[in-house]
Amino acid sequence: MDNEVEVLEFDIGLGGGEGEYDDDDGGGIDEEELGVATGGGEIYLPEVDLLDLEPCEGMEFESEEAAKAFYNSYARRVGFSTRVSSSRRSRRDGAIIQRQFVCAKEGFRNLNEKRTKDREIKRPRTITRVGCKASLSVKMQDSGKWIVSGFVREHNHELVPPDQVHCLRSHRQISGAAKTLIDTLQAAGMGPRRIMSALIKEYGGISKVGFTEVDCRNYMRNNRLRSLEGDIQLVLDYLRQMHAENPNFFYAVQGDEDQSITNVFWADPKARMNYTFFGDTVTFDTTYRSNRYRLPFAFFTGVNHHGQPVLFGCAFLINESEASFVWLFKTWLMAMSGCPPVSITTDHDSAIRSAIIQVFPETRHRFCKWHIFKKCQEKLSHIFLQYPNFEAEFHKCVNLTESTEEFKSCWSTLVDKYDLRVHEWLQAIYSSCRQWVPVYLRDTFFAEMSITQRSDSMNSYFDGYINASTNLSQFFKLYEKALESRNEKEVRADYDTMNTLPVLRTPSPMEKQASELYTRKIFMRFQEELVGTLALMASKADDDGEVITYHVAKFGEDHKGYCVKFNVLEMKATCSCQMFEFSGLLCRHVLAVFRVTNVLTLPSHYILKRWTRNAKSNVILEEHACDVYTYYLESHTVRYNTLRHEALKFVDEGARSAETYDVAIDALQEAAKRVSQGIQNEGKIPISNGKVRSHVLNDESHANYTSGCQEASLSQHMSKDDLDNIRKLMNELECANRKCEIYRSNLLSVLKAVEDHKLELSVKVENIKISMKDGI
């Protein structure tokens, strides 16, 4: 037989000795080293009369597998792990004719293996090989049996005691009965840790289970992958069918649809349309892959005009690497017409963070605060148990601090008080506080009505439909039920908005205006802020000529006040609480300033269309186009505030001395005469969009606003007939402008009525569909 030997092969195992393999890290498992491993395949056990024997040269076995099982059984008794080292093949037929089984600590690890193209070790492993010479060599005889041709007993390292031998890789074996129990518990939604606890209790100890939690985790992962591979065709068939029925149904597959599929994304036409209305802020929810759900499922959601979650697309992420997230975000952006959101909220994940930086460089990225709080309960469970007040103090530090300096000071006090300054996880989340602590995020729109609330869109869209036992064969039926339920809730909210009148709690024209513009839920939130102004006092703190600064606080609580800067001429206000920037609704502090400055209605730039009942309408209601009454109030408010602002400046200057006072009195008397003349000549003053073109009070500028002065200036260059013609044309132009404004208001009213009627009809149709379905 020796003359037939041609090829020498070395089967170097991929495993790292007795090191564990975690399925979250990637990599592979050496099944030769594991013996029976975690996958399928036949289990070979040595014959009963050989179980207690020690290997020696000349021993015969019926097969190579029997020899390997015998040596592995011997190794278990002694306390070491085995693997296959080398083999020889026959030149005649390529069959293996010689094998060498060695101690897993044989040889030395090649430090250059597993290097990437950048020459960096991708996943460094613990060094476990120490050059042990212990081995068993077998070769095949002409009879077909295998004989021991060499045996080395001695080891150059300590052996493992009996109570730890189950941790050695070649002895970690999942029996058929254990696999059946794991399959049952996995289908019930249990994780590997709880399953191992059940197995230990069932078998009477970890050493009797015969494998570790890592093996259980790997087996469960392989189960999921096999299940996905079997069901992925159902996913593709569903997506192809939906696209065939409606070409606006978008789906994409990363990889070859027929062979190597890694990730799948889809967005139905309604999701894509919803994004055009509510795509300013987005939540990317991946909790279904990392929490109680075992599906690698993720989805994009937003918030509609009723504050309800709305879907923007879904994905199956079989491969959850940074590259997969980059592909997904680029694909989703393409489906959403290439328009990135203003802000995006995700779980605290480094791969997601890196992908967002690449795909959405201009989008404000926020980590979900609710998930960080939940993780905090896990990481600091001993603190929560030992100090009952810690949780409340932690929430107060994060949610209720009003400035970055206050947050930093509060955080420092907290970690010192509970001796947590060196806590690794806590320091890690503090280093990224700009991406989850509200005080750093209030200048960006996230569509949340409160700083302290948890957004309803996060981790809730599919709750009640997809659960721990859902598999892909059931998924789309439950997915469609969830979409139908969400749609019904939106229809009901539309119906309530159109057919129920809210109770007004003040005589304010602004409240009436808001009740007719906003949806019911959003109006109720605005009403809270408006009523809250009754408990506030707004006092002027500074006036630089253009911007007036107000201090707004509850009576007797000046130390808790807010700063509101109000530009009277532009009708724009900003508050230190930044509620409008964060939620799109004005805070009570700005509304309190509006109250004391006689701003009777909401300026149009503070009415976000996405919160109105016409949010999904294509009709754009222009400035002051709500109704004639609102039009009058807004223009009157602007005029009133402008005049008062300038008059107060004039009074301050005129009262400085007796001389300036006399001049001021003369000027006021002259101004009174001109105002009286202006009232008599009302209609001859040039108007632009319902506002006087200038508010300057000096004599030279006033001459440009009176027809008498215009005539005096023009008469130097024109004849009387020319001036008469100009006056006639100006009057006709002003008359035409008035008619145009009336026509425009009437047209917008008609368009608004059409949109309302269309929405009312759609609600009725949906209600009929629902009632018919209930009847069936």
ROKOL-492567 format. One line per 5 residues: for each residue x, y, z of C-alpha. Coordinates in Angstrom, 2 decimals. Example, Ala and Ser with C-alpha at 12.3 -4.5 7.8 and 13.67 -1.06 7.14 Angstrom:
ROKOL-492567
12.30/-4.50/7.80 | 13.67/-1.06/7.14 .
***
This chain:
ROKOL-492567
0.00/0.00/0.00 | 2.86/2.34/0.66 | 3.61/2.67/-3.04 | 0.13/4.06/-3.55 | 0.69/7.00/-1.21 .
1.07/10.21/-3.19 | -0.52/13.23/-1.49 | 0.19/14.59/1.98 | -2.60/16.81/3.37 | -2.79/18.80/6.59 .
-6.28/19.56/7.93 | -5.57/22.53/10.18 | -8.72/23.26/12.19 | -10.31/26.74/12.17 | -11.17/26.65/15.85 .
-9.06/28.11/18.59 | -8.49/25.17/20.89 | -10.96/25.28/23.69 | -12.03/28.86/22.89 | -15.73/29.48/22.58 .
-17.46/30.70/19.44 | -20.21/33.26/19.68 | -22.53/33.51/16.68 | -22.65/37.29/17.00 | -19.01/37.65/16.02 .
-18.93/35.82/12.74 | -16.36/33.19/11.86 | -16.54/29.44/11.62 | -16.49/26.26/13.68 | -14.12/23.35/13.14 .
-16.43/20.37/13.08 | -13.48/18.00/13.06 | -12.35/19.43/16.39 | -15.85/19.43/17.81 | -16.30/15.77/17.15 .
-20.07/15.68/16.79 | -20.46/19.49/16.71 | -23.72/21.39/16.71 | -25.05/20.64/13.28 | -26.38/17.52/11.69 .
-24.45/14.33/10.92 | -24.11/10.89/12.47 | -22.69/10.38/15.96 | -20.05/7.62/16.23 | -19.48/5.98/19.61 .
-16.75/3.45/20.41 | -17.68/-0.17/21.07 | -18.62/-0.90/24.67 | -15.65/-3.18/25.33 | -13.24/-0.45/24.23 .
-14.63/2.35/26.43 | -12.16/1.86/29.29 | -9.13/0.83/27.28 | -6.00/2.90/26.71 | -4.81/3.22/23.11 .
-1.86/1.13/22.00 | -0.20/0.23/18.70 | -1.88/-2.63/16.83 | -5.42/-1.90/17.99 | -7.95/-2.41/15.13 .
-11.16/-0.52/14.30 | -13.89/-1.16/11.77 | -13.66/2.38/10.39 | -11.81/5.67/10.65 | -14.83/7.20/12.44 .
-14.75/4.43/15.04 | -11.06/5.11/15.70 | -11.72/8.86/16.07 | -14.66/8.23/18.45 | -12.49/5.90/20.56 .
-9.68/8.45/20.88 | -12.14/11.21/21.70 | -13.72/9.02/24.41 | -10.28/8.32/25.84 | -9.52/12.05/25.79 .
-12.72/12.77/27.73 | -11.70/10.32/30.46 | -8.20/11.77/30.69 | -9.16/15.45/30.34 | -8.16/16.93/26.99 .
-9.73/17.88/23.67 | -8.90/16.35/20.27 | -8.84/17.35/16.62 | -7.80/15.91/13.27 | -4.28/17.01/12.29 .
-3.16/15.40/9.02 | -4.13/12.76/6.48 | -2.73/10.86/3.53 | -4.63/9.97/0.38 | -4.28/7.14/-2.11 .
-2.85/8.10/-5.51 | -5.06/5.50/-7.11 | -8.52/6.70/-6.03 | -7.90/9.70/-3.73 | -9.34/7.92/-0.70 .
-7.95/8.74/2.76 | -5.72/5.90/3.93 | -4.03/7.44/6.98 | -5.17/9.83/9.75 | -3.55/11.48/12.75 .
-5.68/12.60/15.71 | -3.94/14.97/18.10 | -4.45/16.89/21.32 | -6.11/20.23/20.57 | -3.04/21.95/22.05 .
-0.74/20.37/19.45 | 1.37/22.72/17.34 | 1.32/26.51/17.47 | -1.19/29.02/16.17 | -0.17/30.78/12.94 .
-0.36/34.45/13.89 | -0.80/35.47/10.24 | -4.04/33.57/9.71 | -7.39/35.30/9.61 | -5.80/38.53/8.43 .
-7.83/40.83/6.23 | -6.69/42.71/3.14 | -5.55/45.52/5.45 | -3.27/43.05/7.25 | -5.22/43.38/10.47 .
-6.48/40.39/12.44 | -10.24/40.50/12.04 | -11.07/38.43/15.13 | -8.09/37.73/17.41 | -8.37/34.47/19.31 .
-6.90/33.30/22.59 | -3.59/31.47/22.13 | -4.30/27.85/23.21 | -1.79/25.69/21.30 | 1.41/24.93/23.21 .
3.15/22.33/21.01 | 1.73/19.23/22.75 | 2.94/15.97/21.15 | 0.10/13.68/22.33 | -1.46/11.90/19.33 .
-2.98/8.77/17.83 | -2.13/7.69/14.25 | -4.20/5.13/12.31 | -3.91/3.67/8.82 | -6.17/1.54/6.67 .
-5.31/-2.13/6.00 | -5.97/-4.14/2.85 | -8.88/-5.73/4.71 | -10.54/-2.30/5.06 | -9.98/-2.14/8.79 .
-7.99/0.61/10.50 | -5.03/-0.13/12.77 | -3.24/2.09/15.30 | 0.23/2.76/13.87 | 1.42/5.22/16.52 .
0.44/6.54/19.94 | 1.99/9.30/22.12 | 0.58/9.42/25.67 | 2.47/12.34/27.25 | 1.13/15.93/27.35 .
3.16/19.08/28.08 | 0.27/20.87/29.86 | -2.15/20.32/32.70 | -5.21/18.19/31.99 | -8.80/19.25/32.72 .
-10.59/17.83/35.80 | -13.74/15.70/35.22 | -16.15/18.45/36.32 | -14.86/20.77/33.57 | -14.34/18.33/30.71 .
-17.76/19.17/29.23 | -16.36/22.60/28.28 | -13.75/21.10/25.92 | -14.77/21.59/22.31 | -14.48/18.02/21.07 .
-16.69/16.82/23.94 | -19.44/19.40/23.56 | -22.17/17.40/21.85 | -25.86/18.20/21.47 | -27.82/14.97/21.59 .
-30.96/14.32/19.60 | -33.14/14.66/22.71 | -31.49/17.96/23.61 | -32.02/19.29/20.07 | -35.70/18.43/20.25 .
-36.06/20.30/23.55 | -34.14/23.32/22.22 | -36.35/23.42/19.09 | -39.50/23.38/21.23 | -38.32/26.11/23.60 .
-36.98/28.24/20.75 | -40.35/28.08/18.99 | -41.94/29.31/22.23 | -39.73/32.40/22.13 | -37.15/31.53/24.77 .
-33.57/32.75/24.40 | -30.40/30.64/24.75 | -29.78/31.66/28.37 | -33.22/30.55/29.55 | -33.05/27.39/27.43 .
-29.73/26.42/29.01 | -31.22/26.94/32.48 | -34.06/24.58/31.54 | -31.59/21.98/30.19 | -29.40/22.12/33.30 .
-32.47/21.56/35.46 | -33.68/18.75/33.18 | -30.34/16.86/33.10 | -29.27/17.57/36.68 | -26.22/19.76/36.12 .
-24.17/21.50/33.42 | -21.65/18.65/33.20 | -24.47/16.25/32.32 | -25.87/18.53/29.61 | -22.75/17.90/27.55 .
-22.44/21.32/25.87 | -22.30/25.03/26.71 | -24.53/28.05/26.17 | -22.35/29.04/23.20 | -23.14/25.71/21.50 .
-26.83/26.23/22.24 | -26.66/29.75/20.77 | -24.90/28.49/17.62 | -27.42/25.68/17.18 | -30.33/28.12/17.54 .
-28.72/30.52/15.06 | -28.30/27.72/12.53 | -31.94/26.78/13.07 | -33.02/30.33/12.29 | -30.84/30.50/9.19 .
-32.18/27.19/7.90 | -35.72/28.41/8.55 | -35.05/31.68/6.73 | -33.48/29.90/3.79 | -36.56/27.73/3.53 .
-39.01/30.63/3.82 | -37.18/33.32/1.84 | -38.81/32.15/-1.38 | -42.20/32.94/0.16 | -41.00/36.50/0.79 .
-39.81/36.94/-2.80 | -43.01/35.49/-4.23 | -45.09/37.91/-2.12 | -43.01/40.94/-3.13 | -43.07/40.03/-6.83 .
-46.85/39.59/-6.68 | -47.37/42.96/-4.98 | -45.14/44.70/-7.52 | -47.01/43.04/-10.40 | -50.32/44.29/-9.00 .
-49.01/47.82/-8.49 | -45.77/49.07/-10.14 | -45.45/51.70/-7.38 | -44.81/48.89/-4.90 | -41.05/49.10/-4.38 .
-38.80/46.21/-3.34 | -35.10/45.43/-3.56 | -32.94/42.40/-2.78 | -29.25/42.53/-1.98 | -27.58/39.65/-3.78 .
-28.88/37.18/-6.34 | -32.62/36.62/-5.91 | -32.24/32.96/-6.87 | -29.12/32.13/-4.89 | -27.24/34.20/-2.30 .
-29.81/36.53/-0.69 | -28.65/38.64/2.23 | -31.12/41.52/2.81 | -34.58/42.44/1.52 | -36.38/45.82/1.58 .
-39.86/46.88/0.46 | -42.20/49.89/0.64 | -45.80/49.89/-0.56 | -47.31/52.89/-2.42 | -49.05/54.20/0.73 .
-45.76/54.18/2.65 | -44.03/56.11/-0.13 | -46.88/58.63/-0.30 | -46.91/59.04/3.48 | -43.23/59.96/3.35 .
-44.00/62.94/1.10 | -46.31/64.31/3.83 | -44.56/63.25/7.03 | -40.98/62.39/6.08 | -39.40/65.23/8.05 .
-38.54/62.92/10.95 | -37.99/59.15/10.82 | -37.52/56.31/13.29 | -35.52/53.25/12.24 | -36.68/50.46/14.54 .
-34.43/47.41/14.88 | -35.70/46.15/18.24 | -37.39/43.16/16.62 | -33.95/41.66/15.95 | -32.41/42.31/19.36 .
-35.16/42.02/21.95 | -37.91/39.46/22.36 | -38.42/38.87/18.63 | -36.29/36.35/16.75 | -36.95/37.69/13.26 .
-34.17/39.83/11.73 | -36.85/42.44/10.99 | -36.49/46.25/10.88 | -38.72/49.06/9.67 | -38.90/52.83/9.09 .
-41.73/54.84/10.65 | -42.77/58.46/11.10 | -45.53/60.44/12.80 | -48.69/61.54/10.96 | -50.86/64.63/11.57 .
-52.71/62.87/14.40 | -49.49/61.96/16.23 | -49.92/58.32/15.16 | -47.08/56.11/13.84 | -47.02/55.76/10.07 .
-44.98/53.25/8.05 | -42.26/54.22/5.54 | -40.88/50.78/4.64 | -39.69/47.41/5.99 | -36.66/45.15/5.70 .
-35.36/41.69/6.57 | -31.73/42.05/7.61 | -30.23/38.59/7.46 | -26.78/40.19/7.49 | -26.63/43.02/10.03 .
-23.21/44.44/9.28 | -22.38/48.09/8.63 | -22.32/47.33/4.90 | -25.85/45.94/5.11 | -27.14/49.07/6.86 .
-25.44/51.26/4.23 | -27.15/49.25/1.47 | -30.51/49.45/3.27 | -30.36/53.21/3.89 | -29.34/53.93/0.29 .
-32.11/51.68/-1.02 | -34.72/53.23/1.28 | -33.62/56.73/0.26 | -34.02/55.79/-3.40 | -37.54/54.49/-2.71 .
-38.36/57.79/-0.95 | -37.38/59.83/-4.06 | -33.93/60.66/-2.74 | -35.11/63.16/-0.12 | -33.38/62.58/3.26 .
-35.23/63.35/6.52 | -34.44/66.25/8.83 | -33.90/63.85/11.73 | -33.69/60.11/12.39 | -34.00/58.10/15.61 .
-32.41/54.66/16.02 | -31.25/52.22/18.65 | -27.79/52.78/20.20 | -25.75/50.76/17.69 | -22.30/51.57/16.29 .
-22.90/49.92/12.90 | -26.12/51.89/12.38 | -24.42/55.10/13.48 | -21.57/54.64/11.00 | -24.00/53.85/8.15 .
-26.09/56.97/8.85 | -22.99/59.17/8.77 | -22.24/57.80/5.29 | -25.74/57.92/3.80 | -27.41/60.80/5.71 .
-24.56/63.21/6.51 | -26.92/66.20/6.90 | -29.58/64.37/8.93 | -29.62/64.83/12.72 | -29.14/61.39/14.27 .
-30.61/60.62/17.69 | -30.35/57.47/19.81 | -33.65/56.32/21.29 | -33.67/57.57/24.88 | -36.21/54.93/25.91 .
-33.85/52.12/24.87 | -30.97/53.71/26.77 | -33.13/53.92/29.90 | -34.05/50.26/29.47 | -30.40/49.30/29.02 .
-29.57/51.34/32.10 | -31.89/49.16/34.18 | -29.90/46.13/33.04 | -26.40/47.59/33.36 | -27.07/49.28/36.72 .
-29.47/46.74/38.23 | -27.44/46.59/41.45 | -27.72/50.38/41.84 | -31.47/50.31/41.14 | -31.95/47.68/43.84 .
-29.66/49.29/46.39 | -30.83/52.90/45.87 | -34.58/53.26/45.14 | -34.21/57.00/44.41 | -31.53/56.57/41.76 .
-33.92/56.00/38.83 | -35.93/59.15/39.54 | -32.75/61.22/39.89 | -31.36/59.79/36.66 | -34.56/60.63/34.74 .
-34.61/64.13/36.23 | -31.00/64.71/35.21 | -31.69/63.64/31.62 | -35.18/65.06/31.05 | -35.56/68.16/33.16 .
-32.25/70.00/32.84 | -32.68/73.23/30.86 | -29.12/73.82/29.62 | -26.04/71.81/28.73 | -24.18/73.30/31.68 .
-26.97/72.26/34.06 | -26.98/68.73/32.61 | -23.20/68.34/32.98 | -23.31/69.59/36.54 | -26.24/67.33/37.43 .
-24.58/64.29/35.81 | -21.33/64.92/37.68 | -23.19/65.16/40.98 | -25.11/61.95/40.22 | -22.10/59.77/39.35 .
-20.21/61.06/42.38 | -23.12/60.47/44.73 | -23.50/56.83/43.66 | -19.78/56.19/43.01 | -20.28/55.53/39.28 .
-17.58/57.76/37.78 | -15.54/54.75/36.58 | -18.54/52.72/35.38 | -17.55/51.80/31.82 | -21.02/51.64/30.21 .
-22.25/54.81/31.93 | -19.20/56.73/30.75 | -19.74/55.40/27.21 | -23.30/56.73/26.99 | -22.22/60.03/28.55 .
-19.62/60.44/25.80 | -22.46/60.23/23.25 | -24.88/62.42/25.24 | -25.25/64.85/22.31 | -27.17/62.12/20.49 .
-29.74/61.19/23.14 | -30.01/63.78/25.94 | -32.92/66.17/25.09 | -31.12/69.39/26.00 | -28.72/68.80/23.10 .
-31.50/67.95/20.62 | -34.19/70.60/21.18 | -33.03/72.71/18.24 | -34.07/69.96/15.78 | -37.55/68.80/14.74 .
-38.47/65.31/16.03 | -42.31/65.66/16.02 | -42.65/64.93/19.74 | -45.19/66.81/21.82 | -43.12/66.59/25.01 .
-39.45/66.36/25.90 | -40.07/63.63/28.46 | -42.51/61.39/26.57 | -41.62/58.27/24.65 | -42.60/58.56/21.01 .
-45.45/56.20/20.09 | -43.70/55.43/16.81 | -40.77/53.66/18.48 | -41.06/49.90/18.87 | -44.83/49.80/18.68 .
-46.07/49.79/15.08 | -46.34/45.97/14.83 | -46.96/45.23/18.51 | -49.88/42.89/18.94 | -49.35/41.30/15.54 .
-45.75/40.07/15.26 | -44.60/38.14/18.31 | -41.92/35.73/19.48 | -43.33/32.74/17.61 | -43.91/34.46/14.25 .
-42.15/32.86/11.29 | -41.90/34.07/7.71 | -44.72/31.85/6.49 | -47.08/33.71/8.87 | -45.45/37.10/8.65 .
-47.17/38.80/5.72 | -50.67/37.89/6.84 | -49.98/39.52/10.22 | -48.13/42.39/8.51 | -51.18/43.21/6.40 .
-53.45/43.04/9.46 | -51.21/45.55/11.23 | -51.35/47.92/8.24 | -55.13/47.60/8.10 | -55.46/48.35/11.82 .
-53.24/51.42/11.60 | -55.19/52.67/8.59 | -58.49/52.26/10.44 | -57.15/54.30/13.37 | -56.12/57.11/11.04 .
-59.54/57.09/9.36 | -61.23/57.26/12.77 | -59.01/60.19/13.77 | -59.88/61.98/10.49 | -63.57/61.39/11.14 .
-63.36/62.71/14.72 | -61.49/65.81/13.54 | -64.09/66.66/10.91 | -67.25/65.74/12.78 | -66.69/66.76/16.39 .
-66.23/70.31/17.63 | -63.68/70.82/20.40 | -64.67/72.70/23.54 | -63.02/76.12/23.54 | -61.72/77.13/26.95 .
-60.91/80.80/26.28 | -62.44/83.66/24.26 | -59.14/83.96/22.34 | -59.41/84.26/18.54 | -56.16/82.28/18.44 .
-57.81/79.26/20.07 | -60.69/79.38/17.60 | -58.24/79.69/14.72 | -56.19/76.69/15.96 | -59.32/74.57/16.45 .
-60.18/75.04/12.78 | -56.65/74.38/11.51 | -55.15/71.58/13.60 | -56.30/67.98/13.86 | -58.17/67.16/17.05 .
-55.23/65.62/18.96 | -52.79/68.35/17.97 | -55.29/71.07/18.87 | -55.79/69.54/22.32 | -52.02/69.70/22.84 .
-51.90/73.33/21.63 | -54.86/74.18/23.86 | -52.90/72.94/26.89 | -50.16/75.42/26.11 | -52.58/78.27/25.45 .
-54.47/77.76/28.72 | -51.11/77.44/30.48 | -50.31/81.05/29.63 | -52.90/82.20/32.20 | -50.51/81.18/34.98 .
-47.54/83.00/33.45 | -46.24/86.55/33.61 | -44.21/88.04/30.77 | -42.05/91.03/31.71 | -39.85/93.02/29.36 .
-36.16/92.50/30.13 | -34.44/94.20/27.19 | -35.19/96.12/23.97 | -32.49/96.69/21.35 | -34.78/98.48/18.89 .
-35.63/95.42/16.80 | -35.89/92.53/19.24 | -37.60/92.72/22.64 | -36.50/90.19/25.25 | -39.11/88.95/27.75 .
-38.69/87.00/30.96 | -41.58/84.53/31.28 | -42.28/82.71/34.55 | -45.01/81.71/36.95 | -45.91/84.27/39.56 .
-43.40/84.04/42.42 | -41.08/81.67/40.50 | -38.85/84.10/38.64 | -35.82/81.82/39.16 | -37.49/79.20/36.90 .
-38.24/81.59/34.08 | -37.71/81.29/30.33 | -36.26/83.79/27.91 | -38.39/84.77/24.88 | -36.97/87.03/22.15 .
-39.68/88.69/20.04 | -39.11/90.55/16.76 | -42.26/92.67/16.51 | -41.77/93.72/12.89 | -41.27/90.14/11.61 .
-43.74/88.63/14.10 | -41.15/86.02/15.06 | -40.39/84.75/18.56 | -37.89/82.24/19.94 | -37.98/80.65/23.39 .
-35.15/79.15/25.40 | -37.21/75.94/25.84 | -37.15/75.43/22.02 | -40.45/73.57/22.01 | -41.43/74.86/18.56 .
-38.15/73.73/17.04 | -38.51/70.29/18.65 | -42.24/69.64/18.22 | -43.62/72.16/15.71 | -46.04/73.70/18.24 .
-45.61/77.02/20.05 | -44.88/76.81/23.76 | -46.85/78.61/26.47 | -43.96/81.01/27.00 | -44.15/82.44/23.45 .
-47.95/82.44/23.65 | -47.73/84.45/26.88 | -45.64/87.07/25.08 | -48.16/87.11/22.22 | -50.90/87.75/24.79 .
-49.23/90.81/26.32 | -48.30/92.21/22.88 | -51.82/91.79/21.45 | -50.93/89.17/18.85 | -54.45/87.78/18.49 .
-53.90/84.99/15.95 | -51.12/82.56/15.10 | -48.77/83.98/12.44 | -48.76/81.67/9.43 | -45.09/80.68/9.83 .
-45.97/79.03/13.15 | -48.61/76.76/11.60 | -46.86/73.63/10.28 | -48.98/72.04/7.59 | -47.96/68.55/8.78 .
-50.02/69.10/11.98 | -53.13/70.45/10.23 | -56.23/68.64/9.03 | -55.09/69.48/5.47 | -51.69/67.84/5.95 .
-52.33/65.33/3.16 | -53.95/67.91/0.86 | -52.24/69.26/-2.25 | -53.84/72.70/-1.74 | -51.34/75.18/-0.30 .
-53.11/77.71/1.88 | -51.08/80.89/1.51 | -50.42/83.47/4.20 | -53.59/85.05/5.64 | -55.83/82.86/3.47 .
-57.83/81.15/6.23 | -60.73/83.59/6.30 | -61.44/87.32/6.04 | -61.69/87.74/9.81 | -58.26/86.19/10.43 .
-56.86/88.26/7.55 | -58.05/91.47/9.24 | -56.82/90.48/12.70 | -53.30/89.63/11.55 | -52.81/92.80/9.50 .
-54.30/94.92/12.31 | -51.99/93.24/14.82 | -48.92/93.98/12.72 | -49.92/97.62/12.30 | -50.75/98.05/15.98 .
-47.49/96.54/17.24 | -45.38/98.42/14.71 | -46.86/101.79/15.65 | -46.64/101.11/19.37 | -43.03/99.97/19.11 .
-41.97/103.11/17.22 | -44.07/105.43/19.40 | -42.48/104.14/22.61 | -39.02/104.81/21.20 | -40.20/108.33/20.24 .
-41.57/108.95/23.76 | -38.30/107.83/25.41 | -36.28/110.24/23.25 | -38.74/113.14/23.55 | -38.92/113.06/27.36 .
-35.18/113.49/27.94 | -35.32/117.30/28.28 | -37.67/120.28/28.04 | -36.32/121.17/24.60 | -36.82/117.68/23.14 .
-40.24/117.52/24.82 | -41.39/120.72/23.02 | -40.12/119.35/19.71 | -41.85/116.03/20.34 | -45.18/117.73/21.15 .
-45.02/119.73/17.92 | -44.17/116.58/15.96 | -47.07/114.66/17.52 | -49.53/117.42/16.66 | -48.25/117.45/13.07 .
-48.47/113.64/12.98 | -52.06/113.78/14.26 | -53.00/116.12/11.40 | -51.43/113.78/8.83 | -53.14/110.72/10.31 .
-56.45/112.57/10.09 | -55.69/113.43/6.47 | -54.77/109.79/5.83 | -58.12/108.63/7.21 | -59.92/111.06/4.87 .
-57.88/109.80/1.91 | -58.12/106.11/2.91 | -57.63/103.87/-0.12 | -55.10/106.19/-1.76 | -52.15/104.94/0.32 .
-50.16/102.21/-1.52 | -50.69/98.81/0.08 | -48.66/95.61/-0.45 | -50.25/92.27/0.57 | -52.39/93.97/3.18 .
-49.40/95.63/4.92 | -48.10/99.21/4.77 | -44.82/99.16/2.91 | -42.90/101.18/5.47 | -43.15/102.06/9.15 .
-40.54/104.87/9.31 | -41.94/107.95/10.99 | -39.70/110.73/9.70 | -41.22/113.52/7.58 | -39.38/112.67/4.38 .
-40.62/109.08/4.38 | -44.16/110.08/5.27 | -44.25/112.24/2.15 | -44.04/109.05/0.07 | -47.25/107.69/1.66 .
-49.61/110.61/0.99 | -51.15/111.39/-2.35 | -50.82/115.14/-1.74 | -47.03/114.94/-1.38 | -46.81/112.63/-4.39 .
-48.59/115.25/-6.46 | -46.33/118.03/-5.16 | -43.23/116.06/-6.10 | -44.49/114.92/-9.50 | -46.00/118.31/-10.48 .
-42.52/119.67/-11.00 | -42.04/117.34/-13.97 | -45.54/116.57/-15.26 | -48.55/118.47/-16.55 | -51.92/118.54/-14.79 .
-53.44/116.14/-17.36 | -50.63/113.63/-16.76 | -51.20/113.81/-13.02 | -54.94/113.29/-13.45 | -54.29/110.24/-15.64 .
-51.84/108.83/-13.08 | -54.34/109.30/-10.24 | -57.04/107.64/-12.31 | -54.80/104.70/-13.16 | -53.73/104.31/-9.52 .
-57.34/104.22/-8.39 | -58.16/101.60/-11.03 | -55.12/99.57/-10.01 | -56.11/99.68/-6.36 | -59.65/98.64/-7.26 .
-58.29/95.75/-9.33 | -56.05/94.68/-6.42 | -59.01/94.60/-4.09 | -61.02/92.49/-6.53 | -58.08/90.10/-6.94 .
-57.78/89.68/-3.18 | -61.50/88.92/-2.94 | -61.32/86.45/-5.84 | -58.23/84.79/-4.33 | -59.89/84.42/-0.94 .
-63.03/83.00/-2.53 | -61.02/80.58/-4.68 | -59.02/79.32/-1.71 | -62.23/78.90/0.27 | -63.69/76.80/-2.57 .
-60.53/74.69/-2.83 | -60.51/74.17/0.92 | -64.17/73.12/0.82 | -63.42/70.67/-2.02 | -60.54/69.14/-0.06 .
-62.70/68.83/3.06 | -65.47/67.21/1.04 | -63.02/64.81/-0.60 | -61.62/63.83/2.80 | -65.14/63.40/4.18 .
-66.06/61.10/1.30 | -62.90/59.02/1.77 | -63.71/58.60/5.45 | -67.24/57.47/4.62 | -65.92/54.97/2.06 .
-63.48/53.53/4.58 | -66.21/53.27/7.22 | -68.45/51.43/4.75 | -65.59/49.01/3.95 | -65.01/48.38/7.64 .
-68.72/47.80/8.34 | -68.98/45.42/5.35 | -65.96/43.50/6.60 | -67.44/43.27/10.09 | -70.70/42.05/8.57 .
-68.90/39.29/6.67 .
***
